[in-house]
């Protein structure tokens, strides 16, 4: 196994760049993403266990949208379909729970207590370290300019 990167990860030239990424479990874009994100969550938890680093912060996520929107209905439907822990809140309940938010009338909130944010650069550092400990060769600061085939290789 060989890890190759044009820089030394984590770095600012990759899609992993930036301190955090939002991790939602119920999806307004449709329930087809839920199995993927649940599998990813299992793997993030495993990375935390193996690395001893806190990577996933379950701060909770509040989805907000007009009660008539497809997005918020998809969040509720995907949560129900996959038996995800959520709390559905009317606009006045959201304002009471989060008085610092200005929530318009007619909005619906769906709070996901098990969702939160991922420390993505810490995750990359942990992957690199664990891969090295497992014997993976690492070739960093080495851009790949071409990939070709020679014979059977």
N, CA and C atoms as a LAMMPS dump frame, in Angstrom:
ITEM: TIMESTEP
0
ITEM: NUMBER OF ATOMS
459
ITEM: BOX BOUNDS ff ff ff
-5.0000000000000000e+02 5.0000000000000000e+02
-5.0000000000000000e+02 5.0000000000000000e+02
-5.0000000000000000e+02 5.0000000000000000e+02
ITEM: ATOMS id mol type element x y z
1 1 1 N 0.854 -1.165 0
2 1 2 C 0 0 0
3 1 3 C 0.9 1.229 0
4 2 1 N 0.507 2.23 -0.77
5 2 2 C 1.279 3.464 -0.89
6 2 3 C 0.335 4.657 -0.886
7 3 1 N 0.607 5.608 -0.007
8 3 2 C -0.118 6.879 -0.002
9 3 3 C 0.735 7.878 -0.775
10 4 1 N 0.139 8.551 -1.747
11 4 2 C 0.845 9.568 -2.52
12 4 3 C 0.058 10.872 -2.413
13 5 1 N 0.766 11.965 -2.194
14 5 2 C 0.117 13.272 -2.133
15 5 3 C 1.096 14.319 -2.638
16 6 1 N 0.57 15.315 -3.325
17 6 2 C 1.423 16.373 -3.868
18 6 3 C 1.959 17.301 -2.782
19 7 1 N 1.384 17.247 -1.6
20 7 2 C 1.84 18.026 -0.447
21 7 3 C 1.901 17.068 0.739
22 8 1 N 1.996 17.61 1.946
23 8 2 C 1.99 16.755 3.133
24 8 3 C 0.649 16.948 3.839
25 9 1 N -0.22 15.929 3.793
26 9 2 C -1.564 16.085 4.368
27 9 3 C -1.543 16.15 5.893
28 10 1 N -2.482 16.908 6.47
29 10 2 C -3.466 17.741 5.786
30 10 3 C -2.824 19.029 5.26
31 11 1 N -3.389 19.553 4.198
32 11 2 C -2.867 20.772 3.58
33 11 3 C -4.018 21.543 2.947
34 12 1 N -3.726 22.738 2.483
35 12 2 C -4.785 23.617 1.976
36 12 3 C -5.159 23.366 0.52
37 13 1 N -4.504 22.42 -0.147
38 13 2 C -4.812 22.164 -1.549
39 13 3 C -5.803 21.013 -1.753
40 14 1 N -6.301 20.415 -0.688
41 14 2 C -7.201 19.271 -0.819
42 14 3 C -8.629 19.614 -0.452
43 15 1 N -9.554 18.757 -0.848
44 15 2 C -10.958 18.975 -0.493
45 15 3 C -11.195 18.784 0.997
46 16 1 N -10.233 18.196 1.679
47 16 2 C -10.335 18.036 3.128
48 16 3 C -9.993 19.323 3.867
49 17 1 N -9.479 20.336 3.143
50 17 2 C -9.002 21.558 3.793
51 17 3 C -10.136 22.277 4.52
52 18 1 N -9.793 22.85 5.627
53 18 2 C -10.751 23.548 6.468
54 18 3 C -10.894 22.782 7.762
55 19 1 N -11.261 23.473 8.791
56 19 2 C -11.246 22.86 10.117
57 19 3 C -12.372 21.851 10.329
58 20 1 N -13.573 22.146 9.823
59 20 2 C -14.719 21.294 10.155
60 20 3 C -15.601 21.009 8.941
61 21 1 N -16.402 19.958 9.083
62 21 2 C -17.47 19.638 8.138
63 21 3 C -18.703 19.251 8.952
64 22 1 N -19.85 19.686 8.484
65 22 2 C -21.124 19.351 9.097
66 22 3 C -21.466 17.899 8.782
67 23 1 N -21.901 17.156 9.779
68 23 2 C -22.337 15.772 9.574
69 23 3 C -23.804 15.676 9.995
70 24 1 N -24.668 15.482 9
71 24 2 C -26.108 15.3 9.253
72 24 3 C -26.451 13.848 8.988
73 25 1 N -27.43 13.347 9.684
74 25 2 C -27.874 11.972 9.46
75 25 3 C -29.188 11.929 8.679
76 26 1 N -30.146 12.767 9.029
77 26 2 C -31.401 12.866 8.278
78 26 3 C -31.143 13.824 7.118
79 27 1 N -31.62 13.481 5.933
80 27 2 C -31.247 14.252 4.75
81 27 3 C -32.431 14.89 4.052
82 28 1 N -32.365 16.202 3.881
83 28 2 C -33.377 16.929 3.134
84 28 3 C -33.292 16.684 1.644
85 29 1 N -32.136 16.199 1.202
86 29 2 C -31.947 15.893 -0.213
87 29 3 C -32.49 14.515 -0.566
88 30 1 N -32.957 13.783 0.426
89 30 2 C -33.551 12.474 0.186
90 30 3 C -32.901 11.381 1.006
91 31 1 N -33.689 10.371 1.315
92 31 2 C -33.232 9.304 2.208
93 31 3 C -32.174 8.4 1.593
94 32 1 N -31.948 8.476 0.292
95 32 2 C -30.949 7.599 -0.335
96 32 3 C -29.55 7.839 0.226
97 33 1 N -29.307 9.016 0.817
98 33 2 C -27.993 9.321 1.383
99 33 3 C -27.811 8.783 2.799
100 34 1 N -28.895 8.462 3.471
101 34 2 C -28.815 8.064 4.881
102 34 3 C -27.941 6.832 5.099
103 35 1 N -28.075 5.744 4.323
104 35 2 C -27.189 4.597 4.565
105 35 3 C -25.71 4.954 4.411
106 36 1 N -25.402 5.83 3.474
107 36 2 C -24.01 6.244 3.277
108 36 3 C -23.482 7.01 4.48
109 37 1 N -24.279 7.96 4.972
110 37 2 C -23.808 8.77 6.091
111 37 3 C -23.754 7.952 7.382
112 38 1 N -24.655 6.985 7.542
113 38 2 C -24.595 6.129 8.731
114 38 3 C -23.358 5.237 8.696
115 39 1 N -23.008 4.73 7.516
116 39 2 C -21.772 3.947 7.384
117 39 3 C -20.557 4.835 7.647
118 40 1 N -20.579 6.036 7.094
119 40 2 C -19.482 6.975 7.341
120 40 3 C -19.361 7.272 8.83
121 41 1 N -20.499 7.443 9.513
122 41 2 C -20.459 7.718 10.953
123 41 3 C -19.803 6.571 11.705
124 42 1 N -20.128 5.339 11.33
125 42 2 C -19.494 4.166 11.946
126 42 3 C -17.987 4.219 11.752
127 43 1 N -17.552 4.593 10.556
128 43 2 C -16.115 4.669 10.27
129 43 3 C -15.45 5.828 11.006
130 44 1 N -16.139 6.976 11.14
131 44 2 C -15.576 8.08 11.935
132 44 3 C -15.405 7.644 13.384
133 45 1 N -16.402 6.944 13.915
134 45 2 C -16.315 6.453 15.296
135 45 3 C -15.151 5.481 15.454
136 46 1 N -14.944 4.627 14.457
137 46 2 C -13.835 3.675 14.495
138 46 3 C -12.493 4.404 14.424
139 47 1 N -12.409 5.429 13.595
140 47 2 C -11.177 6.219 13.518
141 47 3 C -10.879 6.877 14.86
142 48 1 N -11.899 7.402 15.508
143 48 2 C -11.709 7.981 16.847
144 48 3 C -11.182 6.934 17.823
145 49 1 N -11.78 5.759 17.787
146 49 2 C -11.374 4.698 18.709
147 49 3 C -9.922 4.301 18.463
148 50 1 N -9.562 4.124 17.202
149 50 2 C -8.204 3.686 16.883
150 50 3 C -7.162 4.767 17.149
151 51 1 N -7.509 6.008 16.884
152 51 2 C -6.529 7.093 17.015
153 51 3 C -6.456 7.666 18.424
154 52 1 N -7.529 7.5 19.188
155 52 2 C -7.581 8.117 20.508
156 52 3 C -7.835 9.614 20.451
157 53 1 N -8.163 10.127 19.276
158 53 2 C -8.425 11.558 19.081
159 53 3 C -9.925 11.8 18.963
160 54 1 N -10.379 12.926 19.492
161 54 2 C -11.781 13.301 19.31
162 54 3 C -11.914 13.97 17.95
163 55 1 N -12.672 13.351 17.083
164 55 2 C -12.822 13.828 15.709
165 55 3 C -14.256 14.285 15.45
166 56 1 N -15.224 13.523 15.929
167 56 2 C -16.637 13.829 15.731
168 56 3 C -17.184 14.489 16.982
169 57 1 N -17.806 15.635 16.808
170 57 2 C -18.411 16.375 17.92
171 57 3 C -19.92 16.361 17.718
172 58 1 N -20.615 15.615 18.539
173 58 2 C -22.073 15.496 18.416
174 58 3 C -22.738 16.673 19.135
175 59 1 N -22.699 17.794 18.478
176 59 2 C -23.262 19.027 19.024
177 59 3 C -24.753 19.144 18.753
178 60 1 N -25.248 18.316 17.847
179 60 2 C -26.628 18.419 17.395
180 60 3 C -26.708 19.35 16.198
181 61 1 N -27.68 19.112 15.353
182 61 2 C -27.916 19.922 14.151
183 61 3 C -29.391 20.309 14.143
184 62 1 N -29.654 21.565 13.881
185 62 2 C -31.029 22.039 13.738
186 62 3 C -31.284 22.356 12.27
187 63 1 N -32.175 21.603 11.656
188 63 2 C -32.625 21.874 10.29
189 63 3 C -33.825 22.81 10.385
190 64 1 N -33.822 23.878 9.613
191 64 2 C -34.926 24.841 9.608
192 64 3 C -35.364 25.112 8.177
193 65 1 N -36.653 25.129 7.958
194 65 2 C -37.18 25.446 6.627
195 65 3 C -38.669 25.744 6.761
196 66 1 N -39.241 26.381 5.74
197 66 2 C -40.694 26.555 5.762
198 66 3 C -41.371 25.191 5.912
199 67 1 N -42.418 25.143 6.71
200 67 2 C -43.112 23.875 6.974
201 67 3 C -43.632 23.227 5.696
202 68 1 N -43.825 24.012 4.657
203 68 2 C -44.334 23.475 3.391
204 68 3 C -43.227 22.977 2.46
205 69 1 N -41.974 23.134 2.842
206 69 2 C -40.877 22.796 1.922
207 69 3 C -40.646 21.293 1.821
208 70 1 N -40.27 20.867 0.621
209 70 2 C -39.908 19.464 0.414
210 70 3 C -38.707 19.089 1.274
211 71 1 N -37.764 20.018 1.411
212 71 2 C -36.537 19.742 2.162
213 71 3 C -36.852 19.264 3.58
214 72 1 N -37.636 20.028 4.313
215 72 2 C -37.886 19.689 5.721
216 72 3 C -38.727 18.419 5.825
217 73 1 N -39.619 18.193 4.854
218 73 2 C -40.392 16.944 4.852
219 73 3 C -39.483 15.75 4.569
220 74 1 N -38.504 15.929 3.69
221 74 2 C -37.531 14.859 3.433
222 74 3 C -36.687 14.561 4.668
223 75 1 N -36.334 15.594 5.431
224 75 2 C -35.587 15.381 6.678
225 75 3 C -36.407 14.504 7.618
226 76 1 N -37.672 14.869 7.814
227 76 2 C -38.553 14.103 8.707
228 76 3 C -38.757 12.687 8.174
229 77 1 N -39.023 12.558 6.877
230 77 2 C -39.26 11.236 6.285
231 77 3 C -38.03 10.341 6.389
232 78 1 N -36.846 10.888 6.109
233 78 2 C -35.637 10.059 6.184
234 78 3 C -35.345 9.668 7.628
235 79 1 N -35.619 10.558 8.566
236 79 2 C -35.428 10.221 9.982
237 79 3 C -36.38 9.106 10.398
238 80 1 N -37.632 9.202 9.98
239 80 2 C -38.603 8.16 10.32
240 80 3 C -38.243 6.829 9.674
241 81 1 N -37.892 6.869 8.401
242 81 2 C -37.566 5.64 7.661
243 81 3 C -36.386 4.907 8.279
244 82 1 N -35.374 5.646 8.739
245 82 2 C -34.149 5.046 9.271
246 82 3 C -34.106 5.067 10.799
247 83 1 N -35.233 5.404 11.417
248 83 2 C -35.36 5.397 12.877
249 83 3 C -34.257 6.222 13.545
250 84 1 N -34.062 7.43 13.02
251 84 2 C -33.069 8.343 13.573
252 84 3 C -33.709 9.174 14.675
253 85 1 N -32.946 9.439 15.698
254 85 2 C -33.44 10.266 16.796
255 85 3 C -33.533 11.719 16.323
256 86 1 N -34.737 12.244 16.271
257 86 2 C -34.949 13.649 15.922
258 86 3 C -36.069 14.201 16.791
259 87 1 N -36.079 15.512 16.89
260 87 2 C -37.154 16.21 17.577
261 87 3 C -37.728 17.217 16.592
262 88 1 N -39 17.052 16.235
263 88 2 C -39.669 17.965 15.311
264 88 3 C -40.285 19.092 16.135
265 89 1 N -39.969 20.331 15.741
266 89 2 C -40.366 21.506 16.516
267 89 3 C -41.113 22.515 15.648
268 90 1 N -42.209 23.021 16.164
269 90 2 C -42.923 24.109 15.497
270 90 3 C -42.12 25.402 15.671
271 91 1 N -42.457 26.422 14.88
272 91 2 C -41.693 27.672 14.914
273 91 3 C -41.573 28.264 16.319
274 92 1 N -42.669 28.253 17.094
275 92 2 C -42.611 28.814 18.451
276 92 3 C -41.726 27.979 19.377
277 93 1 N -41.68 26.666 19.158
278 93 2 C -40.819 25.797 19.972
279 93 3 C -39.342 26.035 19.653
280 94 1 N -39.046 26.3 18.389
281 94 2 C -37.663 26.62 18.01
282 94 3 C -37.252 27.93 18.668
283 95 1 N -38.112 28.942 18.591
284 95 2 C -37.795 30.243 19.202
285 95 3 C -37.6 30.115 20.705
286 96 1 N -38.382 29.252 21.345
287 96 2 C -38.248 29.06 22.794
288 96 3 C -36.935 28.345 23.126
289 97 1 N -36.573 27.345 22.337
290 97 2 C -35.344 26.587 22.593
291 97 3 C -34.091 27.366 22.22
292 98 1 N -34.168 28.169 21.154
293 98 2 C -33.022 28.949 20.674
294 98 3 C -33.465 30.406 20.496
295 99 1 N -33.61 31.141 21.6
296 99 2 C -34.118 32.515 21.499
297 99 3 C -33.206 33.449 20.698
298 100 1 N -31.959 33.066 20.497
299 100 2 C -31.039 33.892 19.716
300 100 3 C -31.322 33.816 18.21
301 101 1 N -32.142 32.851 17.784
302 101 2 C -32.493 32.713 16.37
303 101 3 C -33.777 33.476 16.071
304 102 1 N -33.809 34.098 14.918
305 102 2 C -35.01 34.776 14.447
306 102 3 C -35.697 33.845 13.445
307 103 1 N -36.664 33.098 13.927
308 103 2 C -37.33 32.081 13.109
309 103 3 C -38.684 32.619 12.637
310 104 1 N -38.881 32.684 11.33
311 104 2 C -40.157 33.187 10.811
312 104 3 C -41.329 32.269 11.183
313 105 1 N -42.504 32.846 11.249
314 105 2 C -43.713 32.045 11.423
315 105 3 C -43.821 31.081 10.248
316 106 1 N -44.379 29.91 10.517
317 106 2 C -44.582 28.932 9.456
318 106 3 C -43.368 28.067 9.167
319 107 1 N -42.339 28.198 9.99
320 107 2 C -41.15 27.353 9.817
321 107 3 C -41.244 26.132 10.718
322 108 1 N -40.562 25.096 10.32
323 108 2 C -40.479 23.862 11.09
324 108 3 C -39.004 23.601 11.37
325 109 1 N -38.724 23.133 12.565
326 109 2 C -37.362 22.763 12.925
327 109 3 C -37.288 21.27 13.188
328 110 1 N -36.186 20.664 12.787
329 110 2 C -35.933 19.256 13.094
330 110 3 C -34.544 19.198 13.714
331 111 1 N -34.502 18.876 14.996
332 111 2 C -33.235 18.806 15.721
333 111 3 C -32.741 17.367 15.728
334 112 1 N -31.487 17.19 15.289
335 112 2 C -30.832 15.88 15.271
336 112 3 C -29.752 15.872 16.353
337 113 1 N -30.023 15.312 17.527
338 113 2 C -29.043 15.371 18.619
339 113 3 C -27.767 14.579 18.37
340 114 1 N -27.811 13.568 17.511
341 114 2 C -26.624 12.735 17.276
342 114 3 C -25.764 13.218 16.114
343 115 1 N -26.193 14.266 15.445
344 115 2 C -25.407 14.848 14.363
345 115 3 C -24.503 15.927 14.945
346 116 1 N -23.636 16.463 14.114
347 116 2 C -22.729 17.498 14.6
348 116 3 C -21.688 17.859 13.569
349 117 1 N -20.459 18.05 14.047
350 117 2 C -19.401 18.438 13.113
351 117 3 C -18.176 17.56 13.289
352 118 1 N -17.463 17.435 12.192
353 118 2 C -16.272 16.602 12.103
354 118 3 C -15.057 17.511 12.02
355 119 1 N -14.026 17.201 12.767
356 119 2 C -12.746 17.914 12.678
357 119 3 C -11.953 17.245 11.559
358 120 1 N -12.16 17.729 10.321
359 120 2 C -11.646 17.003 9.157
360 120 3 C -10.125 16.992 9.07
361 121 1 N -9.449 18.064 9.411
362 121 2 C -7.988 18.037 9.33
363 121 3 C -7.404 17.116 10.399
364 122 1 N -8.046 17.051 11.569
365 122 2 C -7.617 16.087 12.588
366 122 3 C -7.843 14.668 12.09
367 123 1 N -8.947 14.446 11.39
368 123 2 C -9.219 13.12 10.83
369 123 3 C -8.13 12.721 9.844
370 124 1 N -7.733 13.632 8.969
371 124 2 C -6.685 13.324 7.991
372 124 3 C -5.367 13.032 8.702
373 125 1 N -5.016 13.846 9.698
374 125 2 C -3.783 13.581 10.469
375 125 3 C -3.826 12.193 11.095
376 126 1 N -4.975 11.821 11.634
377 126 2 C -5.12 10.504 12.266
378 126 3 C -4.987 9.388 11.243
379 127 1 N -5.622 9.54 10.067
380 127 2 C -5.5 8.524 9.008
381 127 3 C -4.047 8.326 8.6
382 128 1 N -3.352 9.44 8.386
383 128 2 C -1.952 9.371 7.96
384 128 3 C -1.118 8.64 9.01
385 129 1 N -1.321 8.992 10.267
386 129 2 C -0.554 8.36 11.351
387 129 3 C -0.876 6.872 11.467
388 130 1 N -2.15 6.512 11.43
389 130 2 C -2.534 5.103 11.538
390 130 3 C -2.046 4.297 10.339
391 131 1 N -2.098 4.889 9.156
392 131 2 C -1.6 4.195 7.962
393 131 3 C -0.103 3.93 8.087
394 132 1 N 0.626 4.916 8.561
395 132 2 C 2.071 4.739 8.748
396 132 3 C 2.349 3.637 9.771
397 133 1 N 1.612 3.643 10.872
398 133 2 C 1.785 2.615 11.907
399 133 3 C 1.458 1.224 11.377
400 134 1 N 0.561 1.15 10.401
401 134 2 C 0.174 -0.139 9.818
402 134 3 C 1.131 -0.588 8.717
403 135 1 N 2.149 0.22 8.446
404 135 2 C 3.147 -0.166 7.456
405 135 3 C 2.913 0.376 6.061
406 136 1 N 1.987 1.28 5.913
407 136 2 C 1.717 1.873 4.602
408 136 3 C 2.856 2.826 4.24
409 137 1 N 3.413 2.641 3.056
410 137 2 C 4.444 3.565 2.572
411 137 3 C 3.788 4.906 2.254
412 138 1 N 4.509 5.985 2.513
413 138 2 C 3.957 7.313 2.279
414 138 3 C 4.925 8.125 1.436
415 139 1 N 4.414 8.673 0.372
416 139 2 C 5.208 9.48 -0.534
417 139 3 C 4.52 10.84 -0.63
418 140 1 N 4.983 11.779 0.188
419 140 2 C 4.364 13.1 0.244
420 140 3 C 5.255 14.123 -0.45
421 141 1 N 4.668 15.287 -0.736
422 141 2 C 5.357 16.345 -1.484
423 141 3 C 5.844 15.802 -2.824
424 142 1 N 4.992 14.981 -3.436
425 142 2 C 5.354 14.304 -4.682
426 142 3 C 4.132 14.281 -5.603
427 143 1 N 3.973 15.296 -6.444
428 143 2 C 2.807 15.302 -7.329
429 143 3 C 2.858 14.177 -8.36
430 144 1 N 1.701 13.654 -8.685
431 144 2 C 1.579 12.645 -9.734
432 144 3 C 1.249 13.396 -11.022
433 145 1 N 2.067 13.211 -12.043
434 145 2 C 1.841 13.929 -13.301
435 145 3 C 1.204 13.049 -14.369
436 146 1 N 1.282 11.728 -14.185
437 146 2 C 0.674 10.826 -15.163
438 146 3 C 0.527 9.441 -14.55
439 147 1 N -0.442 8.712 -15.046
440 147 2 C -0.628 7.316 -14.678
441 147 3 C -0.716 6.552 -15.989
442 148 1 N 0.113 5.537 -16.12
443 148 2 C 0.13 4.787 -17.362
444 148 3 C 0.153 3.299 -17.11
445 149 1 N 0.133 2.55 -18.186
446 149 2 C 0.132 1.093 -18.101
447 149 3 C 1.341 0.563 -18.857
448 150 1 N 2.03 -0.371 -18.213
449 150 2 C 3.152 -1.054 -18.854
450 150 3 C 2.9 -2.545 -18.773
451 151 1 N 2.674 -3.17 -19.893
452 151 2 C 2.414 -4.605 -19.898
453 151 3 C 1.183 -4.926 -19.078
454 152 1 N 1.339 -5.825 -18.094
455 152 2 C 0.232 -6.218 -17.225
456 152 3 C 0.072 -5.295 -16.025
457 153 1 N 0.893 -4.291 -15.909
458 153 2 C 0.846 -3.383 -14.76
459 153 3 C 0.189 -2.073 -15.096
